[in-house]
Amino acid sequence: MADLFVSYARRNRDRVAHISGGLERAGYSLWWDRRLTSGLDYGMVIEREIEAARCVVVAWSEAARQSLWVRAEANEALDAGKLVQLSLDGARLPLPFTMLHCLDFSRWGGGAGEPWPELEGKLRAAVAGEAAEPSSRIEALPAGPALQGFGSAARLGWAALAAGAVF
């Protein structure tokens, strides 16, 4: 079991490798897709590794925003209370992740300067078993999956659109 699962868009692999190297030097064990080999059921492996990890670090970027894999991994992390987000390029995060704290790594050049200490603090807490995201917004969400109820709202929205199209 790895301490951290790292989620990112393949286009950002070099940048994430730099961050991941720093995390490994800080003593964390990591799982990220470099460990995937051909012939595996990627979806099942990823689900298992997210579940086993103590924390999921999602590295957002414009490419990650467009990635269904990154969004799915981030949703799993959010539902499990294991999400720590960082932004590589300042791109707008997709909903519902805009409502949660995200560390700005867009200007990070490496080393122990900002925002590295805050990232390490969040990860230390998560690995110790504390909630990865202390935001009061998470506490205000209903019990169960973080996106629970979204389906009902979406159905109502589509019904309203359909009714408007008829008239």
Secondary structure, 3 states (H helix, E strand, C coil): CCCEEEECCHHHHHHHHHHHHHHHHCCCCEECHHHCCCCCCHHHHHHHHHHHCCEEEEEECHHHHCCHHHHHHHHHHHHHCCEEEEECCCCCCCCCHHHCCEEECCCCCCCCCCCHHHHHHHHHHHHCCCCCCCCHHHHHCCCCCCCCCHHHHHHHHHHHHHHHHHC
